[in-house]
Amino acid sequence: MNSGWSQPYPADWQPVLERALVEDLGPGDLTAACLPRDLTVKGRIDAQATGALCGVGVAAACLARVAQVQVKLNDGSPVEPGDTV
């Protein structure tokens, strides 16, 4: 997977992400429990404003826990509203 980024500081950010995900998920997502287990969905992240992209790696690492991730742009890439990142 193209991660689109360099490691953030501190270098040991992965355990922080793991703790945050465990805290958010808790005993399970009640809304998701209403959906069929074999349901397949697709999503994308689009830029909302003109700027420079940042946080690609953390977003990809988080989403990769529950989905296949395809990174389109790297940190530092210029974006315009509607660009898929």
Backbone bond lengths (Angstrom), bond angles and torsions (degrees), N, CA, C in turn:
res aa  C-N    CA-C-N  psi(-1)  N-CA   C-N-CA  omega(-1)  CA-C   N-CA-C  phi
1 M - - - 1.448 - - 1.523 108.98 -
2 N 1.324 117.56 130.12 1.458 121.75 171.69 1.510 107.32 -70.84
3 S 1.325 117.19 112.41 1.466 119.61 -176.88 1.515 111.80 -79.15
4 G 1.333 118.27 -22.32 1.453 120.87 175.42 1.512 115.58 75.52
5 W 1.328 118.27 14.13 1.455 118.47 -173.08 1.512 113.24 -158.95
6 S 1.322 114.03 172.76 1.457 122.54 169.62 1.525 107.02 -104.11
7 Q 1.327 116.29 154.94 1.466 120.21 -178.98 1.525 111.09 -58.38
8 P 1.323 117.19 133.42 1.474 119.56 176.61 1.528 110.70 -76.88
9 Y 1.310 115.67 167.89 1.457 121.34 174.04 1.511 107.30 -102.26
10 P 1.302 121.96 139.42 1.462 125.23 0.75 1.523 111.18 -73.81
11 A 1.319 115.28 159.10 1.462 121.06 -176.38 1.528 112.18 -65.24
12 D 1.324 117.88 -22.44 1.469 121.39 -177.73 1.534 111.50 -95.92
13 W 1.327 117.08 43.16 1.466 121.97 -177.62 1.520 113.35 -72.22
14 Q 1.352 118.22 -23.68 1.461 120.50 -175.81 1.534 113.38 -59.70
15 P 1.334 120.20 -43.51 1.468 118.65 177.76 1.540 112.53 -63.01
16 V 1.312 116.84 -31.94 1.462 120.49 177.91 1.529 109.19 -65.31
17 L 1.336 116.50 -44.41 1.463 121.03 177.20 1.520 110.32 -60.84
18 E 1.316 116.95 -45.38 1.464 121.03 -179.76 1.530 111.20 -59.01
19 R 1.322 118.03 -46.02 1.469 121.41 179.23 1.520 111.07 -62.44
20 A 1.339 116.97 -40.15 1.463 120.71 179.51 1.526 110.97 -64.44
21 L 1.331 116.89 -42.00 1.461 120.08 179.75 1.524 111.45 -66.40
22 V 1.330 116.98 -42.26 1.462 120.57 178.18 1.521 109.83 -61.67
23 E 1.317 117.01 -42.39 1.460 121.65 179.43 1.535 110.92 -63.31
24 D 1.326 116.76 -43.43 1.462 120.42 -178.57 1.520 112.24 -70.26
25 L 1.329 117.19 -39.06 1.455 120.19 -176.77 1.521 112.35 -76.57
26 G 1.332 116.71 -35.66 1.462 120.42 179.64 1.517 111.72 50.30
27 P 1.336 116.71 -134.24 1.469 119.94 -177.95 1.526 113.57 -77.73
28 G 1.301 117.51 -3.09 1.458 120.95 179.70 1.518 110.99 132.35
29 D 1.288 115.48 158.62 1.456 122.53 -179.04 1.526 108.34 -89.16
30 L 1.331 117.20 112.63 1.460 121.12 -176.61 1.521 112.23 -64.12
31 T 1.324 117.35 -35.42 1.468 120.28 178.81 1.523 110.15 -65.18
32 A 1.321 116.74 -45.28 1.461 120.95 -179.67 1.525 111.24 -63.48
33 A 1.325 118.06 -29.22 1.459 121.46 179.89 1.529 111.50 -64.37
34 C 1.322 117.71 -18.69 1.466 121.79 179.16 1.526 112.52 -81.86
35 L 1.321 117.40 -10.19 1.466 122.12 -176.58 1.521 110.78 -98.06
36 P 1.330 117.22 150.26 1.463 119.61 176.88 1.536 110.78 -61.27
37 R 1.321 116.51 140.66 1.471 120.79 -178.72 1.518 112.35 -62.93
38 D 1.318 118.70 -27.81 1.461 121.46 -177.81 1.535 112.78 -93.09
39 L 1.315 117.16 9.59 1.461 121.37 179.21 1.529 109.87 -67.42
40 T 1.316 117.01 132.79 1.460 122.66 177.09 1.526 108.41 -111.09
41 V 1.309 116.12 131.00 1.458 121.03 177.99 1.518 109.45 -128.68
42 K 1.322 115.85 158.32 1.457 121.67 176.42 1.517 108.10 -125.34
43 G 1.300 115.53 151.47 1.454 120.81 177.51 1.511 110.15 -149.79
44 R 1.316 115.90 169.58 1.460 120.22 176.10 1.523 107.99 -152.94
45 I 1.303 113.96 160.59 1.462 120.59 176.73 1.513 107.16 -113.16
46 D 1.321 116.30 123.66 1.462 122.48 179.00 1.522 109.97 -113.85
47 A 1.333 115.75 142.21 1.465 120.87 175.63 1.522 109.25 -63.92
48 Q 1.314 116.11 142.12 1.461 121.51 178.70 1.517 112.50 -99.44
49 A 1.321 116.61 -17.37 1.459 120.17 -175.47 1.522 110.10 -149.29
50 T 1.313 116.60 165.37 1.459 122.57 174.02 1.522 108.14 -69.45
51 G 1.324 116.69 137.24 1.459 119.39 178.82 1.507 111.89 170.50
52 A 1.327 114.46 -162.61 1.463 122.43 176.78 1.522 107.63 -113.05
53 L 1.308 116.46 132.91 1.456 122.62 -176.78 1.520 110.88 -72.05
54 C 1.318 116.43 137.94 1.461 120.55 173.75 1.528 109.12 -149.03
55 G 1.309 116.49 156.03 1.453 121.72 178.57 1.516 114.41 86.13
56 V 1.321 117.17 13.71 1.466 121.22 -177.01 1.531 110.74 -59.61
57 G 1.303 117.18 -46.87 1.458 120.53 -175.57 1.510 113.70 -64.45
58 V 1.315 117.53 -42.55 1.460 120.29 179.36 1.521 109.79 -66.19
59 A 1.342 117.13 -43.62 1.465 120.33 177.94 1.526 110.50 -61.27
60 A 1.331 117.58 -45.12 1.462 121.24 -179.69 1.524 111.30 -63.75
61 A 1.324 117.20 -41.08 1.464 120.78 179.74 1.520 110.86 -64.49
62 C 1.311 116.94 -39.97 1.460 121.54 179.55 1.531 110.60 -66.85
63 L 1.312 116.32 -50.46 1.463 120.65 -178.39 1.522 112.70 -67.18
64 A 1.332 117.43 -30.67 1.465 121.16 -179.21 1.524 111.94 -64.81
65 R 1.315 117.66 -16.77 1.468 120.88 177.14 1.521 111.79 -67.73
66 V 1.345 116.28 -25.20 1.464 119.88 -174.47 1.521 113.73 -128.67
67 A 1.341 118.19 -3.05 1.457 119.98 -174.56 1.522 110.69 -154.94
68 Q 1.329 115.30 164.13 1.455 119.97 170.42 1.526 106.79 -79.15
69 V 1.326 116.67 136.92 1.459 121.74 -175.35 1.526 109.56 -121.00
70 Q 1.308 116.03 133.70 1.460 121.96 174.08 1.526 107.19 -123.06
71 V 1.332 115.97 112.41 1.463 121.60 -179.80 1.526 108.56 -83.91
72 K 1.332 116.30 126.22 1.467 121.65 -178.66 1.525 112.47 -95.83
73 L 1.337 117.00 -35.35 1.467 122.08 -176.79 1.522 109.86 -131.27
74 N 1.305 116.40 155.25 1.463 122.44 -179.48 1.517 111.27 -99.65
75 D 1.343 115.16 160.79 1.458 120.13 172.39 1.523 109.23 -52.12
76 G 1.308 116.31 138.05 1.454 121.94 179.83 1.523 113.52 92.36
77 S 1.333 117.14 -12.31 1.459 120.30 179.49 1.528 110.09 -66.51
78 P 1.329 117.73 137.44 1.462 119.35 174.48 1.533 109.23 -71.22
79 V 1.321 116.81 141.90 1.460 121.07 178.85 1.526 109.96 -132.74
80 E 1.316 113.93 154.01 1.459 123.34 174.60 1.525 107.72 -122.00
81 P 1.329 118.00 157.92 1.465 119.42 178.70 1.530 111.42 -51.71
82 G 1.316 115.87 131.15 1.452 121.71 178.68 1.518 114.65 94.01
83 D 1.337 118.54 -13.44 1.468 119.98 177.27 1.524 109.58 -62.35
84 T 1.327 116.31 132.18 1.476 120.54 175.23 1.519 107.73 -81.85
85 V 1.322 115.34 127.33 1.461 120.67 -177.27 1.509 111.22 -105.22
